Amino acid sequence: MRGWLEVIPDELVRVRPVLGVGFVGALLAGGEFEGVESRLQDAERWLELAAGNRQGPQDLSAEMVVVDGHELPRLPASIEMYRAGLALARSDLPGTVRHAHRAIELALDDDHLCRAGAAGLLGLASWAAEILKPRTAPTPLAWRVCSGPGTSPTFSAARSRWRTSESPKVASARRYALTSGRCSS
């Protein structure tokens, strides 16, 4: 995916807010944070222009291009969800919670992906705030290497905490998950 991000000209992406936000998702999924905020701001400027709230972006002189009109109304919630992910990567737990709640508020009724993503980010922020000691709070690198089950130290540590935590909230969640068949020990 990174190859596509480098091949497609930035000028082409900047006038396509849906594509730009899709690139943000690809960057964040790949653990890359540079340029994410500026792409989100570009998309927001186009949304403001489309809503009639601005004269037009000063640095964007071309016309907005939207190939998939179905995705355009989903962008405000997606932008907030990705901002929540960016905040979590920066260990900004209050920012994560604020943006994730906003994403859920803005999400269309049928935008289950955005709602689930924001809810997952809320869960990770809650997990980090309640389970991890301040000196072991997640760092951008720790969250970036969490790439899959059993493949990273962060995931293994989280799984170990899940299994051994004495926290009443975690124990209750663990009991529910195990008895409902939603996960294994």
C-alpha positions in Angstrom: 0.0 0.0 0.0 2.9 2.4 0.8 3.9 2.1 -2.8 0.6 3.5 -4.0 0.9 6.4 -1.6 4.2 7.3 -3.0 3.2 6.9 -6.7 0.0 8.9 -6.7 0.7 12.6 -6.9 -0.1 14.6 -3.8 -2.0 17.2 -5.9 -4.3 14.5 -7.1 -5.0 13.3 -3.6 -5.5 16.8 -2.1 -8.5 17.5 -4.3 -10.1 14.1 -3.5 -11.2 14.2 0.2 -12.5 10.6 0.2 -9.2 9.3 -1.3 -7.2 11.5 1.1 -9.0 10.1 4.2 -8.5 6.6 2.7 -4.8 7.3 2.6 -4.9 8.4 6.2 -6.3 5.0 7.1 -3.5 3.3 5.2 -0.9 5.4 6.8 -2.1 4.8 10.3 -2.5 1.1 9.7 1.1 1.1 8.6 2.2 2.9 11.7 3.1 6.1 9.9 1.9 9.3 11.4 3.7 12.0 9.3 1.4 13.9 7.1 -1.8 12.4 8.6 -3.0 15.6 10.2 -2.5 17.7 7.0 -4.5 15.2 5.0 -7.3 15.3 7.5 -7.3 19.1 7.4 -7.4 19.1 3.6 -10.5 16.8 3.7 -12.1 19.1 6.3 -11.5 22.2 4.2 -13.3 20.5 1.3 -16.2 19.5 3.5 -16.5 23.1 4.8 -16.5 24.4 1.3 -19.2 21.8 0.2 -21.3 22.9 3.2 -21.0 26.5 2.3 -19.1 27.4 5.5 -16.0 28.8 3.7 -15.1 30.8 0.6 -12.7 28.0 -0.3 -9.4 26.6 0.7 -6.6 29.1 0.0 -4.1 26.5 -0.8 -6.5 24.3 -2.9 -7.2 26.0 -6.2 -8.7 23.1 -8.1 -12.3 21.7 -7.9 -13.1 19.0 -5.4 -13.4 15.5 -7.0 -15.6 12.9 -5.4 -15.8 9.6 -7.3 -17.8 7.8 -4.6 -20.5 10.2 -3.4 -21.8 7.6 -1.0 -18.6 8.0 1.1 -18.6 11.8 1.3 -21.2 12.0 4.1 -19.2 9.5 6.1 -16.0 11.6 6.1 -16.7 13.8 9.2 -17.0 10.7 11.4 -14.0 9.0 9.7 -11.9 12.1 10.2 -12.7 12.1 14.0 -12.0 8.3 14.2 -8.6 8.7 12.6 -7.9 11.7 14.9 -8.7 9.4 17.8 -6.2 6.9 16.5 -3.6 9.5 16.0 -4.2 10.8 19.6 -3.8 7.2 20.9 -0.6 6.8 19.0 0.7 9.9 20.8 -0.5 8.6 24.2 -3.0 11.4 24.4 -5.8 9.5 26.1 -8.2 12.4 26.7 -7.8 13.4 23.0 -8.5 9.8 22.0 -11.7 9.7 24.1 -12.9 13.1 22.8 -12.3 12.3 19.2 -13.7 8.8 19.4 -16.9 10.0 21.1 -17.2 12.7 18.4 -16.8 10.0 15.7 -19.6 8.0 17.2 -21.8 11.1 17.3 -21.1 11.9 13.7 -21.3 8.4 12.3 -24.2 7.6 10.0 -26.6 5.0 11.3 -25.2 2.4 8.9 -21.6 3.3 9.3 -20.7 0.3 11.4 -17.1 0.3 10.5 -16.6 3.8 11.9 -18.6 3.2 15.0 -16.8 -0.1 15.7 -13.4 1.6 15.1 -14.2 4.5 17.4 -15.5 2.1 20.1 -12.3 0.0 19.8 -10.2 3.1 20.3 -12.3 4.0 23.3 -11.6 0.5 24.7 -7.9 0.8 24.1 -7.8 4.2 25.8 -9.7 2.9 28.7 -7.4 -0.1 28.9 -4.4 2.1 28.8 -5.8 4.4 31.5 -6.9 1.8 33.9 -4.6 -1.2 33.4 -1.2 0.2 32.5 1.0 1.9 35.1 2.0 5.4 34.1 5.6 4.4 33.4 4.5 1.6 31.0 1.8 3.7 29.3 1.7 3.0 25.5 4.1 4.9 23.4 3.7 5.6 19.7 6.2 2.9 19.0 4.5 0.4 21.2 1.1 0.9 19.5 2.7 0.9 16.1 4.3 -2.6 16.5 1.0 -4.1 17.6 0.4 -5.6 14.2 -1.3 -8.9 14.9 -2.1 -11.6 17.4 1.0 -13.1 18.9 3.4 -11.2 16.6 4.3 -8.3 18.7 5.5 -7.7 22.3 2.7 -5.1 22.8 0.0 -7.6 21.9 1.6 -10.4 24.0 1.8 -8.0 27.0 -1.8 -6.9 26.6 -3.0 -10.5 26.2 -1.0 -11.5 29.4 -2.5 -8.5 31.3 -6.0 -9.6 30.1 -5.4 -13.1 31.4 -3.8 -12.2 34.7 -5.3 -8.8 35.7 -6.9 -8.5 39.1 -8.8 -5.4 38.2 -12.5 -6.0 38.9 -13.5 -4.4 35.5 -11.1 -6.6 33.5 -12.1 -9.7 35.5 -15.7 -9.0 34.8 -15.1 -8.3 31.1 -13.0 -11.5 30.9 -15.7 -13.6 32.5 -18.3 -12.2 30.1 -16.1 -12.8 27.1 -15.2 -16.3 28.1 -18.8 -17.3 29.0 -20.3 -15.7 25.9 -17.9 -17.6 23.6 -16.4 -14.3 22.3 -12.8 -15.2 23.1 -10.6 -17.9 24.5 -8.5 -17.7 27.5 
